[in-house]
Amino acid sequence: MKKICNFFFLLLAICSVNKATAQAFDDYKAFSSGSGNITAVKYNSTGTAFASGNATGMIIVRDATSNDITHTLRVHTSEITSLDFHPSGDYLVSTCTKGELKVWDLASKKVIFEAGGNIQGFYTFAYFTADN
C-alpha cells in the first residue's frame, strides 16, 4: 500500500511541476487575429500561403514566408470546420458548423458559390479535386 501511495504522490508531483513550467500558447495568435480558437488550417498546393479559420467564423489567409495577412474573410457566423485551396490557388472553399459551404474568389475577395446553411452539420467538409 505504501508503494502505491508513493507512486501516486510522485505522479502528482510530476504533473504539478509540468503544469507549473508549461508555457501557455495562444494558437490563434499564430494563425489568425482577434479572438477564437483555430478550428481549421490549410496550405495551398505550393506552400506559399495558408488559410486558418476560427471558432467565430473568420478566415485569415497569410503569406507563408512573411506571415503577412493577404485576405480577411468574414461571412460565416459559426465555427469553420474545413478549408481547401483550389490547385491554382485562386479559390478557397470553406464550411462551417451551421452547414454552410462557400467558395471564395481570392482575387476579388467575394463568395462566388454558396450552398447549405441553417442545417447543422449539412456540409462539414469540402475539397477541390486535383483535376480542377
C-alpha positions as CSV (number, residue, x, y, z in Angstrom):
1,M,0.0,0.0,0.0
2,K,2.9,2.3,0.8
3,K,4.4,1.8,-2.7
4,I,1.0,2.7,-4.3
5,C,0.8,5.9,-2.2
6,N,4.4,6.8,-3.1
7,F,3.6,6.2,-6.8
8,F,0.6,8.5,-6.8
9,F,2.5,11.1,-4.8
10,L,5.3,11.0,-7.4
11,L,2.8,11.2,-10.3
12,L,1.0,14.2,-8.6
13,A,4.4,15.9,-8.2
14,I,5.4,15.4,-11.8
15,C,2.0,16.7,-13.0
16,S,2.3,19.7,-10.8
17,V,5.8,20.6,-12.0
18,N,4.8,20.0,-15.6
19,K,1.8,22.3,-15.2
20,A,3.9,25.0,-13.4
21,T,6.6,25.0,-16.1
22,A,4.5,24.7,-19.2
23,Q,4.2,27.8,-21.3
24,A,0.7,28.9,-22.3
25,F,0.4,29.2,-26.1
26,D,-2.4,31.1,-27.8
27,D,-2.5,29.3,-31.1
28,Y,-5.0,31.8,-32.6
29,K,-2.3,34.5,-32.4
30,A,0.0,32.5,-34.6
31,F,-2.5,31.9,-37.4
32,S,-5.3,34.5,-37.0
33,S,-6.2,37.7,-35.4
34,G,-8.9,38.6,-33.0
35,S,-10.4,36.0,-30.7
36,G,-11.5,32.5,-31.2
37,N,-9.6,29.2,-31.3
38,I,-8.3,27.9,-34.6
39,T,-10.5,25.2,-36.0
40,A,-9.1,24.6,-39.5
41,V,-5.8,25.3,-41.3
42,K,-4.9,24.5,-44.9
43,Y,-1.8,25.4,-47.0
44,N,-2.1,26.0,-50.8
45,S,-0.5,23.4,-53.1
46,T,2.7,25.3,-53.5
47,G,3.1,26.0,-49.7
48,T,3.4,29.8,-50.3
49,A,0.1,30.7,-48.5
50,F,-2.1,29.2,-45.8
51,A,-5.6,29.8,-44.5
52,S,-6.8,29.5,-41.0
53,G,-10.4,29.5,-39.8
54,N,-11.5,30.0,-36.3
55,A,-14.4,29.4,-33.9
56,T,-16.0,32.8,-34.7
57,G,-16.2,32.1,-38.4
58,M,-13.4,34.3,-39.5
59,I,-10.9,33.1,-42.1
60,I,-7.4,34.6,-42.4
61,V,-5.2,33.9,-45.4
62,R,-1.5,34.6,-44.9
63,D,1.7,34.6,-47.0
64,A,3.6,31.6,-45.6
65,T,7.1,33.3,-45.9
66,S,6.4,36.7,-44.5
67,N,3.3,35.7,-42.3
68,D,1.6,38.9,-43.7
69,I,-2.2,38.8,-43.9
70,T,-3.3,38.8,-47.5
71,H,-7.1,38.2,-47.0
72,T,-9.5,38.5,-44.1
73,L,-12.8,36.8,-44.9
74,R,-15.8,37.3,-42.6
75,V,-19.0,35.8,-43.9
76,H,-19.5,32.7,-41.8
77,T,-21.3,33.1,-38.5
78,S,-20.2,29.9,-36.8
79,E,-17.1,27.7,-36.4
80,I,-15.1,26.9,-39.5
81,T,-14.9,23.1,-40.0
82,S,-12.9,22.8,-43.2
83,L,-10.8,24.8,-45.7
84,D,-9.2,23.8,-49.0
85,F,-7.4,25.8,-51.7
86,H,-8.1,25.2,-55.4
87,P,-5.0,23.7,-57.1
88,S,-4.5,27.0,-58.9
89,G,-4.5,28.9,-55.5
90,D,-7.2,31.3,-56.9
91,Y,-10.1,29.9,-54.8
92,L,-10.7,28.8,-51.3
93,V,-13.6,26.6,-50.1
94,S,-14.8,26.8,-46.6
95,T,-17.5,25.1,-44.4
96,C,-18.9,25.8,-41.0
97,T,-20.9,24.2,-38.2
98,K,-24.1,25.8,-39.5
99,G,-23.8,23.7,-42.6
100,E,-22.7,26.5,-45.0
101,L,-20.3,25.9,-47.8
102,K,-18.7,28.9,-49.6
103,V,-16.3,29.2,-52.5
104,W,-14.2,32.3,-52.4
105,D,-12.5,34.0,-55.3
106,L,-9.4,35.3,-53.5
107,A,-8.7,38.0,-56.2
108,S,-12.0,39.7,-55.7
109,K,-12.5,38.6,-52.0
110,K,-16.0,37.6,-52.9
111,V,-18.1,34.5,-52.5
112,I,-18.8,33.0,-55.9
113,F,-20.7,30.0,-54.8
114,E,-22.6,29.0,-51.7
115,A,-24.8,26.2,-50.5
116,G,-26.4,24.9,-47.4
117,G,-27.0,26.9,-44.3
118,N,-29.2,26.7,-41.2
119,I,-28.8,22.9,-41.3
120,Q,-26.3,22.0,-38.7
121,G,-23.8,19.6,-40.0
122,F,-25.1,19.6,-43.6
123,Y,-21.7,20.5,-45.1
124,T,-18.9,19.7,-42.7
125,F,-16.0,19.5,-45.1
126,A,-15.3,20.2,-48.8
127,Y,-12.3,19.7,-51.1
128,F,-11.3,20.7,-54.6
129,T,-10.3,17.8,-56.8
130,A,-6.7,17.6,-58.2
131,D,-8.0,17.7,-61.8
132,N,-9.8,21.0,-61.2
